[in-house]
Amino acid sequence: MNYLEIEIFYRLFLAAILGGIIGAERSFFRKQAGLRTFALVALGAALFAYLGSIIESTSPSRVLANLVVGIGFLGAGLIFLHQEKIIGLTTAAALWVTTAVGASIGLGYYFEGLWATVLALIILTIATYIENLIRKDGNQQ
């Protein structure tokens, strides 16, 4: 195995792991898309981003633009209306962020991908706690 093959393996593996971490949080809260879905989305985004950068090194942004559009369709399938309440919007947004994490890792932007994963987890966990506090205060008035 040469250096380039090891680098590609590392990028794909890391993207899948980071996507899986975000997906694990979604699985923990019993959401419709979880660890496997998020890991696969991050892996696919990393591979597409990497391939786009080596095939058309002058304009990988075209591949990135199509990743954003494509994940929009997948995310739209997660959002639905149930008893006048929108369900799945946060999971769809998390999937969108996971695509960006995978793409950044696929292009070799490790710091950006890792930091975005940390921020996504902070938002998904701490913001849930804060939202619950707000809902409790709103019900007491």
TAJOHU-V118859 format. One record per backbone hydrogen bond with DSSP energy under -1.0 kcal/mol. CO is the residue of the C=O (numbers start at 0). NH is the residue of the N-H. Records with the same first field share a line. If there is no record, write none. Layout:
BEGIN
CO=NH / NH
END
This chain:
BEGIN
1=5
2=6
3=7
4=8
5=9
6=10
7=11
8=12
9=13
10=14
11=15
12=16
13=17
14=18
15=19
16=20
17=21
18=22
19=23
20=24
21=25
22=26
23=27
24=28
25=30
26=29
33=37
34=38
35=39
36=40
37=41
38=42
39=43
40=44
41=45
42=46
43=47
44=48
45=49
46=50
47=51
48=52
49=53
50=54
51=55
55=58
58=61
59=63
60=64
61=65
62=66
63=67
64=68
65=69
66=70
67=71
68=72
69=73
70=74
71=75
72=76
74=77
79=86
84=81
86=79
87=91
88=92
89=93
90=94
91=95
92=96
93=97
94=98
95=99
96=100
97=101
98=102
99=103
100=104
101=105
102=106
103=108
104=107
107=109
108=112
109=113
110=114
111=115
112=116
113=117
114=118
115=119
116=120
117=121
118=122
119=123
120=124
121=125
124=128
125=129
126=130
127=131
128=132
129=133
130=134
131=135
132=136
133=137
134=138
END
